[in-house]
């Protein structure tokens, strides 16, 4: 396939990046493709549930009308789209590292294996021309960032990568207002899917508004296509898709676990990229299964919506 100006073609990327044949064919034909991260499989969901849920996520993308492309680094090679055996390896191998943007090139050079985060998945999706990415929740500005400077790499990558990300807002422990303000500063549009409220991952409403609302996958796709035509597509787009109110985690339980979880992080000295997996682990261990239930539901909902948006972008382009 030919490459756009300033972009490498899929063939030119070999052997640094291997694109699954189904994904390659979909990209070549202009069909919808949705990128999926692998960190949620390796570090966000418990084994053996993660193997079954991985298949469910890909099925949800297909149900929306697009081809799924789960992304991971295996033995120094980026794989855009995985075979079932490769998914199982990501889900079961304790040596699989968590790779954000800063880690990706180093791990590839050293022949390591790793699961991609929101930041690295977005960048790799953009590299091969995938326009839509489905995840659970974004990283963002951490509480106390004025002192710690702890801001997720997700935001900087989103600001420089023209990929629409379907998510359930940001993780519960974050400074939501600070994250939204940073996205505004970085010129990243934030859309609410059939909502005026920015979701808070396990919660349908974080207490903050979204600046724009769309009612359908077609409207979200039209935003992407129109930004392309206007030349304002240097940054990505955040499409916030909340859980239904009756499916969110009970707010009192949620708030208690966040407070307790933050104390655990402080007591154990957990910082940086280890914060999210440790907090998710605490939620999973202490919510009576509610956090896992909500996590799976929101990821599957996001994958279905992303599949529909990807198909609409293909139709409108």
C-alpha positions as CSV (number, residue, x, y, z in Angstrom):
1,X,0.0,0.0,0.0
2,X,1.2,3.5,-0.7
3,X,2.1,5.9,2.1
4,X,0.8,9.4,2.8
5,X,3.3,12.3,2.8
6,X,5.6,11.9,5.9
7,X,4.2,8.4,6.7
8,X,5.9,5.1,6.2
9,X,3.9,2.4,4.4
10,X,3.2,-0.9,6.0
11,X,5.8,-2.6,3.8
12,X,8.5,0.0,4.7
13,X,8.0,-0.7,8.4
14,X,9.0,-4.4,8.1
15,X,10.6,-6.0,10.2
16,X,10.1,-3.4,13.0
17,X,6.3,-3.7,12.7
18,X,4.3,-6.7,11.5
19,X,0.7,-6.0,10.5
20,X,-1.7,-8.9,10.6
21,X,-3.0,-9.9,7.2
22,X,-6.6,-9.1,8.0
23,X,-5.7,-5.7,9.3
24,X,-3.4,-5.1,6.3
25,X,-6.2,-5.9,3.9
26,X,-8.7,-3.7,5.8
27,X,-6.3,-0.8,5.7
28,X,-5.6,-1.3,2.0
29,X,-9.3,-1.4,1.1
30,X,-10.2,1.6,3.3
31,X,-12.4,-0.4,5.7
32,X,-12.8,0.4,9.3
33,X,-10.1,-0.7,11.7
34,X,-10.0,-0.2,15.5
35,X,-6.8,-0.4,17.5
36,X,-6.9,-2.1,20.9
37,X,-4.3,-1.8,23.7
38,X,-2.8,-4.9,25.3
39,X,-1.9,-3.4,28.7
40,X,-5.5,-4.0,29.9
41,X,-5.0,-7.7,29.1
42,X,-1.6,-8.1,30.7
43,X,-1.9,-5.8,33.6
44,X,-5.5,-4.6,34.0
45,X,-7.6,-7.8,34.1
46,X,-7.1,-11.0,36.1
47,X,-6.1,-14.3,34.6
48,X,-7.8,-16.4,33.2
49,X,-10.6,-13.9,32.6
50,X,-8.3,-11.8,30.5
51,X,-8.1,-14.4,27.7
52,X,-11.8,-14.7,27.3
53,X,-12.4,-10.9,27.6
54,X,-9.8,-10.3,25.0
55,X,-11.8,-12.3,22.5
56,X,-15.0,-10.5,23.6
57,X,-13.4,-7.1,23.0
58,X,-12.4,-8.1,19.5
59,X,-15.9,-9.5,18.8
60,X,-17.4,-6.2,20.0
61,X,-15.3,-4.3,17.5
62,X,-16.5,-6.6,14.7
63,X,-20.1,-6.2,15.9
64,X,-19.7,-2.5,15.3
65,X,-18.5,-3.1,11.7
66,X,-14.7,-2.8,11.9
67,X,-11.7,-5.0,12.1
68,X,-9.9,-5.3,15.5
69,X,-6.2,-4.7,15.7
70,X,-4.8,-5.6,19.2
71,X,-1.3,-4.2,19.5
72,X,1.7,-5.6,21.4
73,X,5.4,-5.9,21.3
74,X,6.6,-9.5,20.9
75,X,10.4,-10.3,21.0
76,X,11.3,-6.9,19.8
77,X,8.7,-6.7,17.0
78,X,5.5,-4.6,17.1
79,X,2.5,-6.6,16.1
80,X,-0.6,-4.8,14.8
81,X,-3.2,-7.5,15.2
82,X,-2.6,-10.7,17.1
83,X,-3.3,-14.4,16.7
84,X,-5.1,-16.1,19.5
85,X,-1.9,-17.8,20.7
86,X,-0.2,-14.4,20.8
87,X,-3.1,-12.9,22.8
88,X,-2.7,-15.8,25.3
89,X,1.0,-15.1,25.6
90,X,0.3,-11.5,26.5
91,X,-2.4,-12.6,29.0
92,X,-0.2,-15.2,30.7
93,X,3.5,-14.4,30.5
94,X,4.6,-12.5,33.7
95,X,7.6,-11.2,31.9
96,X,5.4,-9.0,29.6
97,X,6.3,-5.4,30.5
98,X,4.1,-2.4,30.5
99,X,5.3,-0.2,27.6
100,X,4.5,3.5,27.3
101,X,6.0,5.7,24.6
102,X,9.3,6.2,26.3
103,X,9.8,2.4,26.8
104,X,8.7,1.2,23.3
105,X,11.8,1.8,21.3
106,X,14.1,0.6,24.0
107,X,12.2,-2.6,24.5
108,X,12.1,-3.2,20.8
109,X,15.8,-2.6,20.4
110,X,16.5,-5.1,23.2
111,X,14.2,-7.7,21.8
112,X,11.8,-7.6,24.7
113,X,8.1,-8.3,24.9
114,X,5.5,-5.9,26.3
115,X,1.9,-4.7,26.4
116,X,1.1,-1.3,24.9
117,X,-0.5,1.5,26.9
118,X,-2.9,4.2,25.6
119,X,0.0,6.3,24.6
120,X,2.0,3.7,22.8
121,X,-1.1,2.1,21.2
122,X,-2.2,5.5,19.9
123,X,1.2,6.2,18.4
124,X,1.5,2.8,16.7
125,X,-2.1,3.0,15.4
126,X,-1.4,6.4,13.9
127,X,1.9,5.1,12.4
128,X,0.0,2.5,10.2
129,X,-3.0,4.7,9.5
130,X,-5.6,3.3,12.0
131,X,-7.9,6.2,12.8
132,X,-9.9,4.8,15.8
133,X,-8.7,3.3,19.1
134,X,-10.9,1.8,21.9
135,X,-9.7,1.6,25.5
136,X,-11.1,1.7,29.0
137,X,-10.0,5.0,30.5
138,X,-7.4,7.6,29.7
139,X,-4.4,8.5,31.8
140,X,-4.2,12.2,32.8
141,X,-3.1,14.7,35.4
142,X,-2.6,13.1,38.7
143,X,-3.7,14.6,42.0
144,X,-1.0,16.7,43.4
145,X,0.7,17.1,40.0
146,X,1.7,20.7,40.9
147,X,4.2,19.2,43.3
148,X,5.0,15.9,41.7
149,X,4.7,16.8,37.9
150,X,3.0,13.4,37.5
151,X,1.1,13.7,34.2
152,X,0.4,10.7,32.0
153,X,2.2,10.5,28.7
154,X,-1.2,9.7,27.2
155,X,-2.1,13.4,26.9
156,X,1.0,14.4,25.0
157,X,0.6,11.6,22.5
158,X,-3.1,12.3,22.0
159,X,-2.2,15.9,21.2
160,X,0.2,14.8,18.4
161,X,-1.6,11.8,17.0
162,X,-4.7,12.0,14.8
163,X,-6.5,9.0,16.3
164,X,-10.0,9.2,17.8
165,X,-10.0,7.4,21.2
166,X,-13.2,6.0,22.6
167,X,-13.0,5.8,26.4
168,X,-15.0,6.0,29.6
169,X,-13.3,9.2,30.7
170,X,-10.2,9.1,32.9
171,X,-9.3,6.9,35.8
172,X,-11.0,7.6,39.1
173,X,-7.9,8.6,41.0
174,X,-7.0,11.5,38.6
175,X,-7.5,15.2,38.8
176,X,-10.3,15.3,36.3
177,X,-10.5,19.1,36.1
178,X,-6.8,19.4,35.5
179,X,-6.9,16.7,32.8
180,X,-9.7,18.4,30.9
181,X,-7.9,21.7,31.2
182,X,-4.8,20.2,29.8
183,X,-6.6,18.6,26.9
184,X,-8.1,22.0,26.1
185,X,-4.6,23.6,26.2
186,X,-3.4,20.8,23.8
187,X,-6.3,21.5,21.4
188,X,-7.7,18.0,21.8
189,X,-11.5,18.0,21.2
190,X,-13.5,16.1,23.9
191,X,-16.9,14.8,22.8
192,X,-19.6,13.2,25.0
193,X,-21.4,10.3,23.4
194,X,-25.1,11.0,24.2
195,X,-24.1,12.8,27.4
196,X,-23.2,16.3,28.6
197,X,-21.2,14.9,31.5
198,X,-17.6,13.7,31.3
199,X,-17.5,10.2,32.7
200,X,-15.2,9.1,35.5
201,X,-14.4,5.5,34.4
202,X,-16.4,3.5,36.9
203,X,-18.8,6.4,37.3
204,X,-21.1,7.8,34.5
205,X,-20.6,11.4,35.7
206,X,-17.3,12.7,37.1
207,X,-18.9,16.0,38.0
208,X,-17.5,17.9,35.0
209,X,-19.1,18.8,31.7
210,X,-17.9,17.9,28.2
211,X,-17.6,20.8,25.7
212,X,-19.3,19.0,22.8
213,X,-21.9,16.3,22.5
214,X,-22.6,13.8,19.7
215,X,-25.6,11.6,19.3
216,X,-24.4,8.9,17.0
217,X,-21.3,7.1,15.6
218,X,-22.0,8.9,12.3
219,X,-21.7,12.3,14.0
220,X,-18.5,11.3,15.8
221,X,-17.1,10.1,12.4
222,X,-18.1,13.3,10.8
223,X,-16.0,15.2,13.3
224,X,-13.0,13.2,12.3
225,X,-13.6,13.6,8.6
226,X,-14.3,17.3,8.8
227,X,-11.2,18.0,10.9
228,X,-9.2,16.2,8.2
229,X,-10.6,18.4,5.5
230,X,-10.0,21.5,7.5
231,X,-6.4,20.5,8.3
232,X,-7.0,20.7,12.0
233,X,-6.4,17.0,12.6
234,X,-2.9,17.2,14.1
235,X,-4.3,16.2,17.5
236,X,-6.6,13.2,18.3
237,X,-10.2,13.3,19.5
238,X,-11.5,12.0,22.8
239,X,-15.0,10.4,22.5
240,X,-16.2,9.9,26.1
241,X,-18.7,7.0,26.4
242,X,-20.2,6.6,29.9
243,X,-21.6,3.5,31.5
244,X,-25.3,3.8,32.0
245,X,-26.1,5.1,35.4
246,X,-27.7,1.8,36.5
247,X,-24.5,0.0,35.6
248,X,-21.9,2.3,37.3
249,X,-20.2,1.3,40.5
250,X,-22.1,2.4,43.5
251,X,-20.8,5.9,44.2
252,X,-20.4,5.4,48.0
253,X,-18.4,2.2,47.4
254,X,-16.4,3.9,44.7
255,X,-15.5,6.9,46.8
256,X,-14.5,4.8,49.7
257,X,-12.2,2.6,47.6
258,X,-10.6,5.6,46.0
259,X,-9.8,7.1,49.4
260,X,-8.5,3.8,50.7
261,X,-6.6,3.1,47.5
262,X,-4.8,6.4,47.5
263,X,-3.7,5.7,51.1
264,X,-2.4,2.3,50.0
265,X,-0.4,4.1,47.2
266,X,1.0,6.6,49.7
267,X,1.9,3.9,52.3
268,X,3.6,1.6,49.7
269,X,5.3,4.4,47.9
270,X,3.8,3.5,44.5
271,X,4.4,6.1,41.8
272,X,4.4,6.7,38.0
273,X,3.3,3.9,35.7
274,X,2.7,1.5,38.7
275,X,-0.1,3.6,40.1
276,X,-2.9,2.5,37.8
277,X,-2.4,-1.2,38.0
278,X,-1.9,-1.1,41.8
279,X,-5.1,0.9,42.3
280,X,-7.1,-1.4,39.9
281,X,-5.8,-4.4,41.8
282,X,-7.0,-2.8,45.1
283,X,-10.4,-2.1,43.5
284,X,-10.7,-5.7,42.2
285,X,-9.7,-7.1,45.6
286,X,-12.1,-5.0,47.6
287,X,-15.2,-4.2,45.5
288,X,-16.8,-7.6,45.7
289,X,-16.4,-8.1,41.9
290,X,-18.1,-4.7,41.1
291,X,-15.0,-3.0,39.6
292,X,-14.2,-6.0,37.4
293,X,-17.8,-6.1,36.2
294,X,-17.9,-2.4,35.4
295,X,-14.4,-2.5,33.8
296,X,-15.4,-5.3,31.4
297,X,-18.8,-3.7,30.6
298,X,-17.3,-0.3,29.8
299,X,-14.5,-1.7,27.7
300,X,-16.9,-3.8,25.6
301,X,-19.2,-0.8,25.2
302,X,-16.3,1.3,24.0
303,X,-15.2,-1.4,21.6
304,X,-18.6,-1.6,20.0
305,X,-18.9,2.1,19.7
306,X,-15.4,2.3,18.2
307,X,-16.2,-0.3,15.7
308,X,-19.2,1.7,14.6
309,X,-17.2,4.9,14.4
310,X,-14.5,3.2,12.4
311,X,-17.0,1.9,9.9
312,X,-18.6,5.3,9.6
313,X,-15.3,7.0,9.0
314,X,-14.6,4.5,6.2
315,X,-18.0,5.2,4.7
316,X,-17.7,9.0,4.9
317,X,-14.1,9.3,3.7
